[in-house]
Amino acid sequence: MLFRIRPHSDAPIFVQVADAVRTELCAGRLGLGDRLPPAREVAAALNVNMHTVLRAYQDLRDEGLLELRRGRGAVITEAGDRLRSLDDDIRALTAKAAALNIGPDTLSALVKEASHVPE
């Protein structure tokens, strides 16, 4: 798994790491029972503190997406595997937007706007 961080982003690094895992889950590149790389390895590869990566893993655990097991590491749970279904929804949305001549930037703005609407 490849983690990418944007050093100049306003988002904290632990949030970027957790978002990278969520992206991999949604895209179906990670699934039930898959193991994430050890926090120490990820931290070394990203040149960040190991506790930053652990914070991301703990947040994902708190969301129910990961199970942290001593000696076994971070393992994707059933809840994490269910994020995979978003990929089909995203592909359908982008296809519909393209058919309506709505570009990626406009679609992104619409999604961001919709996510901030109170229920």
VMD Tcl script that builds the backbone (N, CA, C; Angstrom):
set m [mol new atoms 357]
animate dup $m
set s [atomselect $m all]
$s set {name element resname resid chain x y z} {
  {N N MET 1 A 0.846 -1.182 0.000}
  {CA C MET 1 A 0.000 0.000 0.000}
  {C C MET 1 A 0.883 1.233 0.000}
  {N N LEU 2 A 0.502 2.182 -0.806}
  {CA C LEU 2 A 1.277 3.402 -0.937}
  {C C LEU 2 A 0.567 4.532 -0.203}
  {N N PHE 3 A 1.237 5.119 0.765}
  {CA C PHE 3 A 0.714 6.270 1.485}
  {C C PHE 3 A 1.344 7.515 0.896}
  {N N ARG 4 A 0.517 8.506 0.633}
  {CA C ARG 4 A 1.039 9.790 0.163}
  {C C ARG 4 A 0.547 10.872 1.101}
  {N N ILE 5 A 1.460 11.758 1.460}
  {CA C ILE 5 A 1.058 12.907 2.265}
  {C C ILE 5 A 1.435 14.168 1.514}
  {N N ARG 6 A 0.671 15.199 1.777}
  {CA C ARG 6 A 0.941 16.506 1.193}
  {C C ARG 6 A 1.456 17.407 2.308}
  {N N PRO 7 A 2.762 17.638 2.342}
  {CA C PRO 7 A 3.352 18.395 3.446}
  {C C PRO 7 A 2.773 19.796 3.625}
  {N N HIS 8 A 2.282 20.401 2.557}
  {CA C HIS 8 A 1.779 21.775 2.644}
  {C C HIS 8 A 0.267 21.832 2.850}
  {N N SER 9 A -0.340 20.684 3.051}
  {CA C SER 9 A -1.785 20.623 3.269}
  {C C SER 9 A -2.133 21.146 4.661}
  {N N ASP 10 A -3.334 21.684 4.774}
  {CA C ASP 10 A -3.825 22.119 6.084}
  {C C ASP 10 A -4.222 20.926 6.951}
  {N N ALA 11 A -4.478 19.784 6.319}
  {CA C ALA 11 A -4.889 18.585 7.056}
  {C C ALA 11 A -3.684 17.995 7.787}
  {N N PRO 12 A -3.865 17.646 9.063}
  {CA C PRO 12 A -2.765 17.007 9.800}
  {C C PRO 12 A -2.344 15.704 9.120}
  {N N ILE 13 A -1.112 15.322 9.321}
  {CA C ILE 13 A -0.574 14.130 8.663}
  {C C ILE 13 A -1.351 12.880 9.054}
  {N N PHE 14 A -1.750 12.743 10.319}
  {CA C PHE 14 A -2.487 11.543 10.721}
  {C C PHE 14 A -3.818 11.449 9.987}
  {N N VAL 15 A -4.429 12.592 9.701}
  {CA C VAL 15 A -5.688 12.607 8.943}
  {C C VAL 15 A -5.424 12.174 7.505}
  {N N GLN 16 A -4.321 12.629 6.928}
  {CA C GLN 16 A -3.969 12.241 5.564}
  {C C GLN 16 A -3.700 10.743 5.468}
  {N N VAL 17 A -3.039 10.186 6.481}
  {CA C VAL 17 A -2.763 8.740 6.484}
  {C C VAL 17 A -4.081 7.964 6.578}
  {N N ALA 18 A -4.966 8.379 7.481}
  {CA C ALA 18 A -6.263 7.704 7.625}
  {C C ALA 18 A -7.084 7.839 6.342}
  {N N ASP 19 A -7.045 9.017 5.725}
  {CA C ASP 19 A -7.769 9.210 4.466}
  {C C ASP 19 A -7.230 8.305 3.365}
  {N N ALA 20 A -5.917 8.091 3.354}
  {CA C ALA 20 A -5.313 7.206 2.355}
  {C C ALA 20 A -5.846 5.783 2.517}
  {N N VAL 21 A -6.003 5.340 3.753}
  {CA C VAL 21 A -6.542 3.996 4.004}
  {C C VAL 21 A -7.999 3.940 3.553}
  {N N ARG 22 A -8.783 4.968 3.901}
  {CA C ARG 22 A -10.188 4.995 3.482}
  {C C ARG 22 A -10.302 4.958 1.953}
  {N N THR 23 A -9.425 5.687 1.278}
  {CA C THR 23 A -9.428 5.699 -0.186}
  {C C THR 23 A -9.155 4.310 -0.739}
  {N N GLU 24 A -8.174 3.625 -0.160}
  {CA C GLU 24 A -7.846 2.262 -0.612}
  {C C GLU 24 A -9.021 1.311 -0.365}
  {N N LEU 25 A -9.723 1.498 0.745}
  {CA C LEU 25 A -10.895 0.671 1.040}
  {C C LEU 25 A -12.002 0.930 0.025}
  {N N CYS 26 A -12.297 2.208 -0.207}
  {CA C CYS 26 A -13.375 2.562 -1.139}
  {C C CYS 26 A -13.081 2.074 -2.550}
  {N N ALA 27 A -11.817 2.100 -2.936}
  {CA C ALA 27 A -11.433 1.688 -4.287}
  {C C ALA 27 A -11.341 0.171 -4.418}
  {N N GLY 28 A -11.470 -0.543 -3.296}
  {CA C GLY 28 A -11.412 -2.002 -3.353}
  {C C GLY 28 A -10.006 -2.561 -3.387}
  {N N ARG 29 A -9.014 -1.723 -3.152}
  {CA C ARG 29 A -7.629 -2.208 -3.141}
  {C C ARG 29 A -7.253 -2.802 -1.789}
  {N N LEU 30 A -8.088 -2.575 -0.781}
  {CA C LEU 30 A -7.961 -3.221 0.524}
  {C C LEU 30 A -9.299 -3.849 0.845}
  {N N GLY 31 A -9.281 -4.982 1.528}
  {CA C GLY 31 A -10.524 -5.647 1.873}
  {C C GLY 31 A -10.411 -6.409 3.169}
  {N N LEU 32 A -11.472 -7.079 3.511}
  {CA C LEU 32 A -11.595 -7.834 4.752}
  {C C LEU 32 A -10.376 -8.716 4.999}
  {N N GLY 33 A -9.762 -8.550 6.164}
  {CA C GLY 33 A -8.645 -9.384 6.565}
  {C C GLY 33 A -7.284 -8.904 6.095}
  {N N ASP 34 A -7.263 -7.932 5.190}
  {CA C ASP 34 A -5.971 -7.401 4.739}
  {C C ASP 34 A -5.275 -6.691 5.893}
  {N N ARG 35 A -3.964 -6.781 5.887}
  {CA C ARG 35 A -3.170 -6.123 6.926}
  {C C ARG 35 A -2.528 -4.854 6.378}
  {N N LEU 36 A -2.525 -3.837 7.200}
  {CA C LEU 36 A -1.805 -2.618 6.853}
  {C C LEU 36 A -0.347 -2.793 7.250}
  {N N PRO 37 A 0.541 -2.051 6.610}
  {CA C PRO 37 A 1.949 -2.134 7.002}
  {C C PRO 37 A 2.120 -1.671 8.447}
  {N N PRO 38 A 3.119 -2.202 9.138}
  {CA C PRO 38 A 3.367 -1.747 10.515}
  {C C PRO 38 A 3.585 -0.234 10.565}
  {N N ALA 39 A 3.096 0.379 11.620}
  {CA C ALA 39 A 3.203 1.833 11.786}
  {C C ALA 39 A 4.650 2.298 11.680}
  {N N ARG 40 A 5.549 1.520 12.203}
  {CA C ARG 40 A 6.973 1.885 12.159}
  {C C ARG 40 A 7.465 2.003 10.712}
  {N N GLU 41 A 7.050 1.061 9.854}
  {CA C GLU 41 A 7.460 1.093 8.445}
  {C C GLU 41 A 6.854 2.282 7.716}
  {N N VAL 42 A 5.579 2.534 7.965}
  {CA C VAL 42 A 4.906 3.659 7.314}
  {C C VAL 42 A 5.561 4.968 7.737}
  {N N ALA 43 A 5.827 5.091 9.034}
  {CA C ALA 43 A 6.455 6.309 9.547}
  {C C ALA 43 A 7.823 6.531 8.912}
  {N N ALA 44 A 8.596 5.459 8.788}
  {CA C ALA 44 A 9.928 5.579 8.183}
  {C C ALA 44 A 9.816 5.981 6.713}
  {N N ALA 45 A 8.873 5.389 6.001}
  {CA C ALA 45 A 8.701 5.697 4.580}
  {C C ALA 45 A 8.250 7.137 4.362}
  {N N LEU 46 A 7.419 7.641 5.282}
  {CA C LEU 46 A 6.904 9.003 5.145}
  {C C LEU 46 A 7.783 10.037 5.851}
  {N N ASN 47 A 8.761 9.535 6.591}
  {CA C ASN 47 A 9.641 10.410 7.370}
  {C C ASN 47 A 8.838 11.234 8.389}
  {N N VAL 48 A 7.952 10.527 9.110}
  {CA C VAL 48 A 7.155 11.146 10.168}
  {C C VAL 48 A 7.298 10.318 11.444}
  {N N ASN 49 A 6.813 10.848 12.526}
  {CA C ASN 49 A 6.862 10.157 13.809}
  {C C ASN 49 A 5.919 8.952 13.786}
  {N N MET 50 A 6.348 7.856 14.376}
  {CA C MET 50 A 5.534 6.641 14.416}
  {C C MET 50 A 4.197 6.887 15.117}
  {N N HIS 51 A 4.182 7.755 16.108}
  {CA C HIS 51 A 2.941 8.027 16.837}
  {C C HIS 51 A 1.908 8.724 15.956}
  {N N THR 52 A 2.371 9.422 14.937}
  {CA C THR 52 A 1.455 10.043 13.969}
  {C C THR 52 A 0.691 8.955 13.219}
  {N N VAL 53 A 1.394 7.938 12.780}
  {CA C VAL 53 A 0.766 6.828 12.057}
  {C C VAL 53 A -0.133 6.038 13.007}
  {N N LEU 54 A 0.331 5.812 14.219}
  {CA C LEU 54 A -0.492 5.099 15.204}
  {C C LEU 54 A -1.788 5.848 15.478}
  {N N ARG 55 A -1.735 7.170 15.506}
  {CA C ARG 55 A -2.940 7.975 15.725}
  {C C ARG 55 A -3.928 7.739 14.584}
  {N N ALA 56 A -3.426 7.685 13.365}
  {CA C ALA 56 A -4.301 7.409 12.214}
  {C C ALA 56 A -4.923 6.028 12.351}
  {N N TYR 57 A -4.112 5.038 12.687}
  {CA C TYR 57 A -4.613 3.674 12.847}
  {C C TYR 57 A -5.643 3.605 13.986}
  {N N GLN 58 A -5.396 4.315 15.075}
  {CA C GLN 58 A -6.335 4.310 16.198}
  {C C GLN 58 A -7.656 4.970 15.814}
  {N N ASP 59 A -7.592 6.045 15.040}
  {CA C ASP 59 A -8.825 6.692 14.582}
  {C C ASP 59 A -9.630 5.744 13.697}
  {N N LEU 60 A -8.943 5.027 12.819}
  {CA C LEU 60 A -9.623 4.053 11.964}
  {C C LEU 60 A -10.203 2.911 12.795}
  {N N ARG 61 A -9.490 2.519 13.848}
  {CA C ARG 61 A -10.017 1.491 14.758}
  {C C ARG 61 A -11.268 2.012 15.451}
  {N N ASP 62 A -11.233 3.260 15.909}
  {CA C ASP 62 A -12.379 3.841 16.590}
  {C C ASP 62 A -13.604 3.932 15.673}
  {N N GLU 63 A -13.361 4.057 14.379}
  {CA C GLU 63 A -14.448 4.077 13.392}
  {C C GLU 63 A -14.944 2.667 13.069}
  {N N GLY 64 A -14.216 1.661 13.548}
  {CA C GLY 64 A -14.596 0.278 13.290}
  {C C GLY 64 A -14.036 -0.291 11.998}
  {N N LEU 65 A -13.166 0.456 11.326}
  {CA C LEU 65 A -12.632 0.018 10.042}
  {C C LEU 65 A -11.440 -0.914 10.186}
  {N N LEU 66 A -10.746 -0.807 11.310}
  {CA C LEU 66 A -9.558 -1.626 11.586}
  {C C LEU 66 A -9.696 -2.310 12.926}
  {N N GLU 67 A -9.022 -3.421 13.019}
  {CA C GLU 67 A -8.840 -4.081 14.309}
  {C C GLU 67 A -7.337 -4.091 14.550}
  {N N LEU 68 A -6.934 -3.599 15.699}
  {CA C LEU 68 A -5.513 -3.592 16.044}
  {C C LEU 68 A -5.248 -4.776 16.957}
  {N N ARG 69 A -4.387 -5.679 16.487}
  {CA C ARG 69 A -4.087 -6.886 17.253}
  {C C ARG 69 A -2.588 -6.938 17.543}
  {N N ARG 70 A -2.284 -7.144 18.804}
  {CA C ARG 70 A -0.874 -7.264 19.184}
  {C C ARG 70 A -0.271 -8.473 18.471}
  {N N GLY 71 A 0.841 -8.234 17.818}
  {CA C GLY 71 A 1.514 -9.303 17.106}
  {C C GLY 71 A 0.991 -9.551 15.705}
  {N N ARG 72 A -0.197 -9.067 15.401}
  {CA C ARG 72 A -0.775 -9.268 14.070}
  {C C ARG 72 A -0.915 -7.958 13.321}
  {N N GLY 73 A -0.906 -6.849 14.046}
  {CA C GLY 73 A -0.964 -5.540 13.409}
  {C C GLY 73 A -2.373 -5.053 13.158}
  {N N ALA 74 A -2.482 -4.153 12.181}
  {CA C ALA 74 A -3.753 -3.520 11.820}
  {C C ALA 74 A -4.407 -4.327 10.696}
  {N N VAL 75 A -5.621 -4.820 10.981}
  {CA C VAL 75 A -6.326 -5.694 10.044}
  {C C VAL 75 A -7.674 -5.065 9.690}
  {N N ILE 76 A -8.013 -5.102 8.402}
  {CA C ILE 76 A -9.275 -4.540 7.928}
  {C C ILE 76 A -10.444 -5.390 8.437}
  {N N THR 77 A -11.451 -4.715 8.975}
  {CA C THR 77 A -12.645 -5.387 9.499}
  {C C THR 77 A -13.737 -5.471 8.433}
  {N N GLU 78 A -14.827 -6.119 8.805}
  {CA C GLU 78 A -15.980 -6.209 7.919}
  {C C GLU 78 A -16.530 -4.821 7.605}
  {N N ALA 79 A -16.546 -3.946 8.606}
  {CA C ALA 79 A -17.032 -2.575 8.391}
  {C C ALA 79 A -16.150 -1.853 7.370}
  {N N GLY 80 A -14.856 -2.067 7.460}
  {CA C GLY 80 A -13.942 -1.468 6.490}
  {C C GLY 80 A -14.178 -2.007 5.097}
  {N N ASP 81 A -14.463 -3.290 5.026}
  {CA C ASP 81 A -14.703 -3.923 3.737}
  {C C ASP 81 A -15.961 -3.372 3.075}
  {N N ARG 82 A -16.941 -2.949 3.876}
  {CA C ARG 82 A -18.191 -2.420 3.319}
  {C C ARG 82 A -17.992 -1.091 2.597}
  {N N LEU 83 A -16.903 -0.382 2.880}
  {CA C LEU 83 A -16.638 0.868 2.166}
  {C C LEU 83 A -16.422 0.621 0.677}
  {N N ARG 84 A -16.088 -0.600 0.343}
  {CA C ARG 84 A -15.840 -0.975 -1.053}
  {C C ARG 84 A -17.037 -0.648 -1.934}
  {N N SER 85 A -18.241 -0.734 -1.385}
  {CA C SER 85 A -19.441 -0.478 -2.188}
  {C C SER 85 A -19.517 0.974 -2.655}
  {N N LEU 86 A -18.811 1.867 -1.992}
  {CA C LEU 86 A -18.806 3.261 -2.425}
  {C C LEU 86 A -18.196 3.422 -3.813}
  {N N ASP 87 A -17.277 2.557 -4.167}
  {CA C ASP 87 A -16.629 2.665 -5.466}
  {C C ASP 87 A -17.659 2.599 -6.590}
  {N N ASP 88 A -18.612 1.670 -6.494}
  {CA C ASP 88 A -19.650 1.563 -7.523}
  {C C ASP 88 A -20.492 2.836 -7.569}
  {N N ASP 89 A -20.839 3.363 -6.391}
  {CA C ASP 89 A -21.637 4.582 -6.336}
  {C C ASP 89 A -20.878 5.771 -6.929}
  {N N ILE 90 A -19.596 5.856 -6.619}
  {CA C ILE 90 A -18.780 6.958 -7.144}
  {C C ILE 90 A -18.659 6.865 -8.653}
  {N N ARG 91 A -18.435 5.660 -9.154}
  {CA C ARG 91 A -18.317 5.481 -10.608}
  {C C ARG 91 A -19.638 5.840 -11.305}
  {N N ALA 92 A -20.761 5.462 -10.708}
  {CA C ALA 92 A -22.062 5.791 -11.296}
  {C C ALA 92 A -22.288 7.306 -11.281}
  {N N LEU 93 A -21.919 7.951 -10.179}
  {CA C LEU 93 A -22.085 9.407 -10.075}
  {C C LEU 93 A -21.221 10.132 -11.103}
  {N N THR 94 A -19.965 9.713 -11.233}
  {CA C THR 94 A -19.084 10.394 -12.186}
  {C C THR 94 A -19.534 10.147 -13.628}
  {N N ALA 95 A -20.057 8.955 -13.908}
  {CA C ALA 95 A -20.566 8.677 -15.257}
  {C C ALA 95 A -21.780 9.547 -15.557}
  {N N LYS 96 A -22.675 9.670 -14.584}
  {CA C LYS 96 A -23.865 10.501 -14.776}
  {C C LYS 96 A -23.472 11.963 -14.961}
  {N N ALA 97 A -22.502 12.430 -14.153}
  {CA C ALA 97 A -22.035 13.813 -14.276}
  {C C ALA 97 A -21.417 14.047 -15.652}
  {N N ALA 98 A -20.622 13.107 -16.113}
  {CA C ALA 98 A -19.993 13.250 -17.428}
  {C C ALA 98 A -21.049 13.305 -18.537}
  {N N ALA 99 A -22.094 12.479 -18.397}
  {CA C ALA 99 A -23.171 12.477 -19.388}
  {C C ALA 99 A -23.912 13.813 -19.415}
  {N N LEU 100 A -23.882 14.515 -18.289}
  {CA C LEU 100 A -24.539 15.822 -18.195}
  {C C LEU 100 A -23.554 16.976 -18.410}
  {N N ASN 101 A -22.355 16.632 -18.877}
  {CA C ASN 101 A -21.296 17.621 -19.125}
  {C C ASN 101 A -20.890 18.398 -17.878}
  {N N ILE 102 A -20.920 17.730 -16.745}
  {CA C ILE 102 A -20.453 18.326 -15.492}
  {C C ILE 102 A -19.044 17.811 -15.259}
  {N N GLY 103 A -18.097 18.737 -15.219}
  {CA C GLY 103 A -16.701 18.374 -15.076}
  {C C GLY 103 A -16.339 17.979 -13.653}
  {N N PRO 104 A -15.147 17.389 -13.478}
  {CA C PRO 104 A -14.709 16.924 -12.157}
  {C C PRO 104 A -14.649 18.022 -11.095}
  {N N ASP 105 A -14.205 19.222 -11.479}
  {CA C ASP 105 A -14.122 20.302 -10.500}
  {C C ASP 105 A -15.503 20.723 -10.006}
  {N N THR 106 A -16.438 20.829 -10.929}
  {CA C THR 106 A -17.805 21.191 -10.560}
  {C C THR 106 A -18.434 20.094 -9.712}
  {N N LEU 107 A -18.225 18.850 -10.114}
  {CA C LEU 107 A -18.772 17.730 -9.354}
  {C C LEU 107 A -18.195 17.710 -7.943}
  {N N SER 108 A -16.898 17.928 -7.843}
  {CA C SER 108 A -16.250 17.968 -6.529}
  {C C SER 108 A -16.846 19.072 -5.658}
  {N N ALA 109 A -17.062 20.240 -6.250}
  {CA C ALA 109 A -17.658 21.354 -5.505}
  {C C ALA 109 A -19.070 21.011 -5.051}
  {N N LEU 110 A -19.830 20.341 -5.906}
  {CA C LEU 110 A -21.197 19.946 -5.543}
  {C C LEU 110 A -21.198 18.932 -4.404}
  {N N VAL 111 A -20.270 17.983 -4.454}
  {CA C VAL 111 A -20.172 16.981 -3.382}
  {C C VAL 111 A -19.783 17.653 -2.078}
  {N N LYS 112 A -18.810 18.558 -2.134}
  {CA C LYS 112 A -18.390 19.276 -0.918}
  {C C LYS 112 A -19.541 20.077 -0.352}
  {N N GLU 113 A -20.285 20.744 -1.217}
  {CA C GLU 113 A -21.426 21.543 -0.766}
  {C C GLU 113 A -22.494 20.646 -0.124}
  {N N ALA 114 A -22.756 19.519 -0.755}
  {CA C ALA 114 A -23.768 18.605 -0.235}
  {C C ALA 114 A -23.358 18.002 1.108}
  {N N SER 115 A -22.076 17.830 1.313}
  {CA C SER 115 A -21.621 17.230 2.574}
  {C C SER 115 A -21.697 18.207 3.736}
  {N N HIS 116 A -21.895 19.480 3.452}
  {CA C HIS 116 A -21.967 20.486 4.513}
  {C C HIS 116 A -23.402 20.929 4.809}
  {N N VAL 117 A -24.361 20.290 4.154}
  {CA C VAL 117 A -25.760 20.642 4.336}
  {C C VAL 117 A -26.273 19.954 5.601}
  {N N PRO 118 A -26.810 20.748 6.558}
  {CA C PRO 118 A -27.365 20.113 7.768}
  {C C PRO 118 A -28.617 19.321 7.427}
  {N N GLU 119 A -28.808 18.233 8.158}
  {CA C GLU 119 A -29.976 17.367 7.902}
  {C C GLU 119 A -31.185 17.855 8.622}
}
mol reanalyze $m
mol bondsrecalc $m
mol representation Tube
mol addrep $m
